[in-house]
């Protein structure tokens, strides 16, 4: 089955068929899990919807709509690691009645909390992990824990992405009631996080690049040199070069080829 341009192969089990046996190893458990038809349909709809996200309003509509049907939650925290150690750029998506700005600020300021979540995720072999908000082993403390408890988010599920060196690149935290987060939700989050990560990155690009920078990036994608781009746009090659340097910095890449690769990965250059 295809979602967009991506072929997705996931087994389903018919109603009444026995569930697969549980494995003692978490990695085998996730790989062997079979999805019921209704869950599979929701998963594919969410993957398709994620590929259509190109702005923050679209991202908010998706995570508060279709994604809620697949993974019910009270809030979603998205954190991307910055160049400085232990610092993260953070977004919070939640219902309008929840003070998402306050929760985002409390999370971002609590360096020990973020470091603890990352450490436990790494210790769990980069698999989705769940913790109760309250209790001796709770990762959250103080005001942040009180805010979560106040909105009914009694459990946290954490998963993310990591770079080629095994360092966390992004972290996604679901806050939900205890009964909404379990093994199946962890497996579904593991499937969805790559799409969630790219959708979130894409949603930031409209504000990240100027109209002129986007235009130049498209011409770079078509193989044009600085001189050729300058001739097409009626500006000097030096001005084009300055724009290219800004594009590289904003996309956190080293050269033009990597810039195009990053843009393609984010589906930023899609027609």
C-alpha positions as semicolon CSV with decimal commas, in nm:
position;residue;x (nm);y (nm);z (nm)
1;X;0,000;0,000;0,000
2;X;0,125;0,349;-0,083
3;X;0,090;0,667;0,124
4;X;0,196;0,958;-0,091
5;X;0,507;0,828;-0,264
6;X;0,595;0,589;0,018
7;X;0,523;0,218;0,018
8;X;0,405;0,098;0,357
9;X;0,402;-0,271;0,446
10;X;0,224;-0,357;0,772
11;X;0,051;-0,682;0,855
12;X;-0,299;-0,683;0,997
13;X;-0,494;-0,942;1,188
14;X;-0,857;-1,023;1,124
15;X;-1,124;-0,999;1,393
16;X;-1,120;-1,304;1,615
17;X;-0,765;-1,404;1,523
18;X;-0,538;-1,469;1,819
19;X;-0,298;-1,192;1,913
20;X;0,071;-1,268;1,863
21;X;0,258;-1,413;2,159
22;X;0,441;-1,162;2,377
23;X;0,820;-1,169;2,367
24;X;1,039;-1,109;2,667
25;X;1,241;-0,861;2,466
26;X;1,083;-0,523;2,397
27;X;1,241;-0,494;2,055
28;X;1,087;-0,825;1,942
29;X;0,755;-0,730;2,095
30;X;0,733;-0,414;1,887
31;X;0,845;-0,582;1,566
32;X;0,597;-0,868;1,603
33;X;0,293;-0,661;1,693
34;X;0,005;-0,682;1,447
35;X;-0,240;-0,398;1,393
36;X;-0,614;-0,436;1,371
37;X;-0,769;-0,296;1,050
38;X;-0,920;0,012;1,215
39;X;-0,586;0,100;1,379
40;X;-0,398;0,042;1,054
41;X;-0,641;0,269;0,869
42;X;-0,590;0,543;1,128
43;X;-0,212;0,498;1,107
44;X;-0,209;0,535;0,728
45;X;-0,440;0,836;0,741
46;X;-0,204;1,001;0,989
47;X;0,103;0,929;0,776
48;X;-0,073;1,078;0,475
49;X;-0,184;1,384;0,676
50;X;0,169;1,439;0,810
51;X;0,307;1,463;0,456
52;X;0,071;1,752;0,386
53;X;0,190;1,963;0,680
54;X;0,385;2,270;0,570
55;X;0,288;2,531;0,831
56;X;0,229;2,560;1,204
57;X;-0,152;2,590;1,169
58;X;-0,153;2,273;0,959
59;X;0,063;2,096;1,218
60;X;-0,167;2,205;1,501
61;X;-0,473;2,088;1,308
62;X;-0,317;1,749;1,245
63;X;-0,185;1,673;1,596
64;X;-0,507;1,794;1,758
65;X;-0,725;1,609;1,507
66;X;-0,627;1,285;1,333
67;X;-0,330;1,216;1,557
68;X;-0,557;1,240;1,861
69;X;-0,765;0,955;1,720
70;X;-0,455;0,738;1,690
71;X;-0,273;0,851;2,006
72;X;-0,506;1,024;2,254
73;X;-0,317;1,283;2,459
74;X;-0,364;1,603;2,655
75;X;-0,051;1,769;2,524
76;X;0,240;1,712;2,287
77;X;0,584;1,859;2,352
78;X;0,828;1,874;2,059
79;X;1,192;1,946;2,143
80;X;1,485;1,981;1,902
81;X;1,844;1,977;2,032
82;X;2,037;2,296;1,963
83;X;2,412;2,333;1,920
84;X;2,471;2,401;2,288
85;X;2,462;2,096;2,515
86;X;2,134;2,028;2,696
87;X;1,949;2,313;2,524
88;X;1,637;2,243;2,321
89;X;1,402;2,441;2,104
90;X;1,055;2,350;2,231
91;X;0,697;2,369;2,101
92;X;0,385;2,265;2,288
93;X;0,058;2,164;2,122
94;X;-0,251;2,128;2,337
95;X;-0,619;2,219;2,357
96;X;-0,697;2,595;2,368
97;X;-0,800;2,579;2,733
98;X;-0,451;2,459;2,831
99;X;-0,178;2,723;2,883
100;X;0,065;2,566;2,636
101;X;0,308;2,859;2,656
102;X;0,346;2,811;3,032
103;X;0,397;2,436;2,998
104;X;0,650;2,489;2,719
105;X;0,843;2,742;2,928
106;X;0,846;2,519;3,238
107;X;0,968;2,223;3,033
108;X;1,236;2,422;2,853
109;X;1,368;2,577;3,175
110;X;1,388;2,247;3,361
111;X;1,727;2,128;3,232
112;X;1,739;1,838;3,479
113;X;1,400;1,711;3,360
114;X;1,496;1,721;2,991
115;X;1,832;1,557;3,064
116;X;1,658;1,288;3,269
117;X;1,407;1,210;2,996
118;X;1,685;1,187;2,737
119;X;1,894;0,965;2,964
120;X;1,607;0,725;3,034
121;X;1,519;0,712;2,665
122;X;1,880;0,623;2,578
123;X;1,893;0,364;2,858
124;X;1,576;0,215;2,709
125;X;1,765;0,158;2,383
126;X;1,592;0,448;2,208
127;X;1,248;0,292;2,244
128;X;0,929;0,469;2,360
129;X;0,913;0,477;2,738
130;X;0,629;0,562;2,978
131;X;0,643;0,708;3,330
132;X;0,384;0,818;3,582
133;X;0,392;1,191;3,655
134;X;0,371;1,128;4,028
135;X;0,562;0,873;4,230
136;X;0,914;0,792;4,345
137;X;1,033;0,723;3,991
138;X;0,852;1,019;3,832
139;X;1,075;1,223;3,596
140;X;0,879;1,546;3,649
141;X;0,893;1,754;3,965
142;X;0,768;2,087;4,098
143;X;0,560;2,325;3,889
144;X;0,584;2,123;3,570
145;X;0,447;1,810;3,739
146;X;0,171;2,019;3,899
147;X;0,073;2,162;3,561
148;X;0,058;1,814;3,407
149;X;-0,152;1,679;3,693
150;X;-0,384;1,979;3,667
151;X;-0,474;1,903;3,305
152;X;-0,514;1,529;3,360
153;X;-0,180;1,426;3,207
154;X;-0,085;1,167;3,468
155;X;0,157;0,977;3,241
156;X;0,435;1,075;3,002
157;X;0,547;0,882;2,696
158;X;0,880;0,980;2,543
159;X;1,035;0,897;2,208
160;X;1,252;1,082;1,960
161;X;1,512;1,073;1,686
162;X;1,891;1,056;1,697
163;X;2,173;1,148;1,461
164;X;2,444;0,932;1,304
165;X;2,654;0,961;1,620
166;X;2,376;0,828;1,839
167;X;2,305;1,166;1,997
168;X;1,939;1,271;2,041
169;X;1,828;1,509;1,768
170;X;1,467;1,557;1,874
171;X;1,241;1,448;2,156
172;X;0,862;1,409;2,160
173;X;0,671;1,389;2,485
174;X;0,305;1,288;2,505
175;X;0,116;1,375;2,822
176;X;-0,202;1,171;2,873
177;X;-0,411;0,991;3,130
178;X;-0,257;0,670;3,262
179;X;-0,502;0,448;3,074
180;X;-0,423;0,603;2,735
181;X;-0,053;0,512;2,723
182;X;0,052;0,149;2,691
183;X;0,251;-0,095;2,479
184;X;0,038;-0,048;2,167
185;X;0,056;0,331;2,192
186;X;0,433;0,303;2,229
187;X;0,454;0,096;1,912
188;X;0,235;0,344;1,723
189;X;0,440;0,639;1,847
190;X;0,754;0,463;1,729
191;X;0,602;0,436;1,381
192;X;0,480;0,796;1,377
193;X;0,780;0,984;1,521
194;X;0,979;1,002;1,192
195;X;0,677;1,158;1,022
196;X;0,607;1,382;1,323
197;X;0,968;1,500;1,327
198;X;0,968;1,592;0,957
199;X;0,626;1,759;0,978
200;X;0,743;1,971;1,271
201;X;1,064;2,067;1,090
202;X;0,867;2,161;0,778
203;X;0,624;2,373;0,980
204;X;0,914;2,594;1,087
205;X;1,055;2,653;0,739
206;X;0,801;2,914;0,624
207;X;0,925;3,144;0,903
208;X;1,283;3,022;0,880
209;X;1,357;3,118;0,518
210;X;1,266;3,441;0,344
211;X;1,078;3,442;0,013
212;X;1,402;3,523;-0,171
213;X;1,593;3,243;0,006
214;X;1,325;2,991;-0,086
215;X;1,341;3,108;-0,447
216;X;1,719;3,071;-0,457
217;X;1,699;2,727;-0,293
218;X;1,466;2,608;-0,569
219;X;1,709;2,728;-0,838
220;X;1,995;2,553;-0,655
221;X;1,784;2,237;-0,666
222;X;1,766;2,279;-1,045
223;X;2,146;2,291;-1,064
224;X;2,192;2,661;-1,130
225;X;2,515;2,838;-1,035
226;X;2,529;3,165;-0,841
227;X;2,593;3,352;-1,165
228;X;2,297;3,188;-1,338
229;X;2,066;3,249;-1,041
230;X;2,177;3,612;-1,029
231;X;2,101;3,655;-1,400
232;X;1,755;3,496;-1,360
233;X;1,663;3,704;-1,055
234;X;1,833;4,026;-1,167
235;X;2,075;4,041;-0,875
236;X;2,454;4,011;-0,847
237;X;2,630;3,676;-0,795
238;X;2,772;3,815;-0,469
239;X;2,420;3,881;-0,342
240;X;2,323;3,526;-0,436
241;X;2,630;3,396;-0,250
242;X;2,528;3,588;0,063
243;X;2,177;3,441;0,045
244;X;2,321;3,090;0,001
245;X;2,536;3,131;0,312
246;X;2,229;3,233;0,513
247;X;2,038;2,931;0,379
248;X;2,318;2,697;0,487
249;X;2,322;2,842;0,837
250;X;1,945;2,831;0,877
251;X;1,921;2,470;0,756
252;X;2,227;2,374;0,964
253;X;2,413;2,222;0,667
254;X;2,761;2,272;0,520
255;X;2,710;2,297;0,146
256;X;2,454;2,344;-0,132
257;X;2,408;1,972;-0,190
258;X;2,327;1,915;0,176
259;X;2,087;2,211;0,168
260;X;1,895;2,056;-0,120
261;X;1,901;1,718;0,054
262;X;1,761;1,868;0,374
263;X;1,493;2,053;0,179
264;X;1,394;1,737;-0,010
265;X;1,384;1,532;0,312
266;X;1,150;1,790;0,460
267;X;0,944;1,789;0,138
268;X;1,004;2,160;0,123
269;X;1,072;2,156;-0,251
270;X;0,758;1,960;-0,340
271;X;0,547;2,134;-0,604
